[in-house]
């Protein structure tokens, strides 16, 4: 019964999260609470299940005092009493896998099918049976105990009043295993971001939230996944995650520098025959020149798009950026299945942006 009640409670929690998913997607503080496997989510209107015994509205407790005596609560007497009931707010721990499943169900995202040519076959051990010999580290306790018990009963050595079971060598049973080939899909996500002067803290917050949900969904669909980070102004370089979200430069913008850095990274570490590759570029749409925008399109068409599952371009609104690069992509590279673009002007746009990136199941 307790297990059934717990499962029912988890379903209620998931329902609340699903109802408010659009709001949760926009909450930057959720990203900050991310742990290794769990994330804490505040859920309104749910009470923690507790045991209740009888009617607690009145009664006399044990201890000193007479029946009917008033109990005085200590206090300083200051302040004005409220008239509204308190709001129930509980934080629940939800695994990132559960969160990704809720996201996928609510957005109706199809499961990603890794490209067949990028399947990696790994060898792993699978326990497949029981045998009479083996190392002590693989001894099966229950099977050994059962064999010893059967032997003692058959020989009349078992004493129900003093049930001591002592296994001998012939009683011991050990787990056996065999090597099996297990398909494993590996993926890499390369995040690129413009960190020039036109990309302020507000734009970086949008990128941070968007990237968190991208990461959450892709990690639900792949066994092994790596994330790499590239920042650029007129020059590009690879950085760690912390630097990626907090670095800000004052220079101009040359988007092709990021694409060249990404291409070098993939050529060095990620063979497209062995990896599912995802590239995401975040920018306010400003670029140093039209010629560089054309160079970016040439690189995408000839070098990057043929080797990746998806190239996602997310353009965030900025008062200082021209916002033109997304139009160049639409004009120069129309009808490319693995090139997906969208605009995020406010946090409310992130929900639809995630759906736009992954609705095709790539």
Beta strands, then each sheet from edge to edge (+ up, - down):
strand 1: 38-44
strand 2: 89-95
strand 3: 119-131
strand 4: 174-194
strand 5: 224-232
strand 6: 236-239
strand 7: 276-283
strand 8: 310-316
strand 9: 339-344
sheet 1: 1+ 2-
sheet 2: 3+ 4- 5- 6+
sheet 3: 3+ 4- 7- 8- 9-
end
